[in-house]
Amino acid sequence: MTPGLLRPPPNGAEPATRWPAIETLLARGRRRRLPAPGLAGAVHWLSNGGLRPDRTWPVAPISLLGEGLAPAADWWLRADPVHLLPDADRLRLMPAESLGLEARDGLVKVFNEHFAAEGYHLAAPHSQRWYLRAPRPLRIGTHTPEEAADHYVYDFMPAGPDAGLAARLMTEAQMLFHAAAEWRTPASEPAVNSLWLWGGGELPQQRRVPLPFLWSNEPFARGLWLLTGNSVGSLPATAANCLAQQEPEGFAMLQSLDAPGRGRHPALETLERDWCAPLIDAIERGELDRLTLLPGGAEGFELTRAAARRFWRRRKPLAAIPVRHA
């Protein structure tokens, strides 16, 4: 799975580089429709309909499980560090620069000391993924940071009976971080100046749903696999490492090509050189029966040895390939 592969680049421009292996897979692979776009559709397909995550799934505790931590029976929110940029009389949500360990721990300490009496606790196992334990469930609907990114935040703030409480937590975090001058990033970088709350809930009850072996560093995917009693491993550097494990079936979830701080061109080079090219070679040598590329929409491209020989299916540039979103 390579989220964002066929999505237009954010700045509207991309070098006119051709990617022979990626384009071959997309041209010769048979299209397989998914029940939904993204990870939700992939999991539904991989589980033969036994599992289908949706917006009601509590992202925070499942992700915390995937981080290797124990959410227990507590109620958690994702509380990701963000940069709120003033724009006239509004605020825009922007990605914040990754914090070093010392700065991250400093801001977490400031927050936890301020909210200790109220029972809130902030945990930051990763520079860009933070989690807030609440003393009780918050009755709110939320939006992901990706949905709100580069938009006016008031249109994406938490809504519901406890929306006022969520807004107060975010506003006070903003004031605390502004006052913590010793933990600010350099002036040239977008500083962490608030938290974005989303994906709240308690960890669902574990139930067994067979899924293929997962290679991924994405915590929600890892947590979902662990919650359903399946095996996970860290994403290796290349497909060769996956093939060496000789799993009968596996699912590798690569980093999104839209990930902040990572240009699309280097990511496409890695996908071409270290993943698609060697996996197509393995198909042609008969070492692999089937390869399915999921570019993040509501369909996949399945390549078999027979399909790989469909030489009349001409390769096209990525920008010329339509994306099915539903």
N, C-alpha and C positions, 0 to 999 in steps of 0.2 A: 504494500500500500504506500503510495506516494502522494499525500494530500497536496493539492495545488498544482499538480503537474500540468493540467490543461487550462488552468485559470490564467487570464491575461496578467502580465506582470504589473505590479502596483503603479509604476511610473509610466505605463503605457508604451515603453520602449524596451527592446531586448536585442542583443546582438543576433544577426541573422545566421547563427551557427546551426548546422545540421547535426543530428544525433542518430547515426545509422541504426544502432541496436534498439534504442527506444522506439524509433519510427517503424522499424521492422515489426516489433512486437505489436504496436498499435495497428499497423496495416494488415498483418497476416493473422493476428489473433481473432478468434471468434468472439463477437460481442455477447456478453452475459449480463442481463438486466438484474439489478439489485432492487430489493423492496424499498430502499431509502438511500439517500446519499451518505457519504462519509463512513465513520466507524460503525454507526448504528446499522446501516445496511450491510456492511461487511460481516458483523457479528451475527446478524440474522441469517445471512447466507451460509456462513461457516458452521453455524449450529443447526442447519437444516430446519430453521424456523423455531427452534427451541428457546431462543433468547433474542429479544429485540430492545436494546436500550432506547430511551427517548428523553425528552426534555424533563420528564418528571424524575428521572434517576438522580440520586444525590451524588453529584460529581465529587464533592469535597471528601467525604469519608472513603469513597471507593478509591480516589486518587491517593489519599493518605495511606491506605493499605498498600497501594502500589509503590509508595515511597519507602516501604519497609517499616512503617510505624503502625501502632495499634490504635485505631479510632475508638475502640471499646464501644460502649453504649451511648457515648456522648453525641451531642448535636454539633455539627461542624459546618463552617462556610469556607469556601475559598476566599482568601483576602489578599489578592495579588497586588504587589507594589506597582503603582502607576504614576505617571506624570500628568497632572491636570494643568493645561495651558490656558491662561486667560485670553479670551478673544472677544473684544468689545465688552458686552455685558454678560457673556456666557463663558463656559469652560468647555474645552475639548479634551478628550482622553487621548493621550499619546503613550507609546511604549516608553518605559523608563530604562535608563542604562543599568546593566547588571551591577549589583553592589558587591564589593569585596566582603569577605567573611566578617571582618571587624565592624564595618559600617552596618552590615545587616544585623549583626547581633546587638549593636548599639541602638538601632531604631526599635527592634523587638523589645529590648529591655525598657526603653522609654515608654512604649505602649503598655507593656504588661504592668509596670509599676503604677501607671495612671489608672488602669481599669481593674486592678486586682480586687478592690473592694466590691466591684459589681460582678465578679466571677467570670470575666472574659480572659481568655489566654491565647496569645498569638504564638504560633510555631512556624519556623522558616527553614525547612529542610533543604531548600534550593533557593538560589538567588532570585528567581522570578516566580516561584510558587510558594505562597504563604497560606496558612490555614488558621482560622479563628474558631476556637471552641467557645460556644455560648452556654450560659447557665440554663437556658431553656430554649425550646424551638422558636424560631422567628417565623411568623406567618407572612412571608413575602414571596413574590415572584421576581426573578432576576434575569439579567442578560449577561452573556459572556463578555470578556474584554474585547474579543475579536468583533463581536456585534457592535460594540460601542466605539471602537477605535476610530479616531479622527472624526467623530461626530460630537455634537453638543450633548454633554452628559445628562442633562436634565430629561432628555427624551428616553433615556435608558436606565434611569435610577430604579432601585427596588420599589415595587408597588405591592400594596396589601395592607392589612391591619397594622403591621409592625413596620411599615415603611418609614415612619418618623424616627423610630429607634435606629434603624439601619442608617438613615441619613445622618443622625447625630454621631454614630460611631465613625462614619467616614469623615465628617467635618472635624471632629475632635482629633482624629488621626492626622488630618491635614495640618491643624494648628500645632500639634506635638512635633511633627516632623519638621515644620518650618522653624520651630524654636530650637531644635537639636542641631545647631550650626556645625558642631564638630563632626557630624556624620554625613554632611552634605557631599555630593559629588562635585567635581570641578565645574566652574561656571559654564564651560563649553559643552557640558553634557546635560541631557534632560534628567533632572534630579527626581528621585522618589519623593513625592510630596503628598501622597495619599494612598488609600487602599481601595480596591474595587471588590465589593462583596458579591458573591454569586455561588450557585451550585450547592445550596445548603441541604442538610438532612442528616439522618442517621444511617449507619451501615445496614443494608438489607440483610435478611437472613440468608445464609449460605445454602445453595442448592446445586447439585451436580448437573452440569450441562456439558457434554463432551465437546471440546474444541481442539483444533490442532495446536501443536507446540508454538508458543509465541516468542519471537525475538523483538524486543522493543524497549526503549528507554522512556516511553510516554506513560506517566503514572496511572492515568485513568484506564488505559488498556491493560496494563499489568494488574491493576487492582481487580478489574472485571474478570480476568482469567483466574486469578487466585480465588476470588469469591465463588467462582463456579467449579472449583476443584481441579484446575488445569495447571500445566507446567509452563514456566516462563524463564527466559534468559535475557541477558543484556543484548542489545543490538550490536552485532560484530561489525568490524570495519568493512568487510567484504562478504559477498555471497559465498565465496569459497569456504569460509568458516562455517556457514550454515550447512553446506553440502557435506562437510567433513563430519558433522554430527550424525548423519544418516538417519534423521528422523523420517518416519514414513510420510508425514505430512507436516508442513510448517507454515507459519504466517509471519512475515517480517514487516513491521510497521516502521517505515523510514521517517525521518524528520520532515515536517512540512516544508515545501519549497517556498512558502510565504513566511517562514519563521523570521522573527526580528533579528537583525544583526547578521543575517546570512544571505549573501547575494544569490540570485537564482542560477547564474552561470556556473559558479563553483559547485553548487548542488547538483545541477544537471550533469556536469562532468563526472562527478562521483557516481551518480545513478547510471550513466552510460558505461563507464569504465569498470566499476567495481561490482555492479549488480546485473544490469540487463545483458551486457555482452557475455559474461561468463555463464549466466543461466541459459541463454539461448544456445551457447556452445554445448552445455550439458544436455539440453533437449536433443540437439542434433546427434550427439554421441550416444543417445539412448540411456543416459545416466539419470534422467529426470523425465517423468511421464507427462507432467502438465505444469505449466507456469501461467498464473493469472495475475495481471497487473491491474490494480485498482487505483485510478488516478484521483479519487476523491468525490466524483459525481455518483450517479445512481447506476453505474454500469462498470463492468470489468472487461478485460480483453484476455481471452484464454488461448494460449499457444500450446499446441501439441506437436509431435514430430511431423505428422501429416500436414498440419496447418502451416508449419514453418517452411514447407516446400511450395507454398502457393506464391511462386515468384511473380506471377502476373499481378498480384496485389501491390501496387506501387506505393512507395513511401511518400508521406507528405510532411511538410513542416508542422511542428506542434500547433502553431497558431491556426492552421487550416483544418484542424480536427474538431468537429462539433462535440459539445459536452451535453450529456443528458443529466439533468438535475432531479428528475422525478420519474 
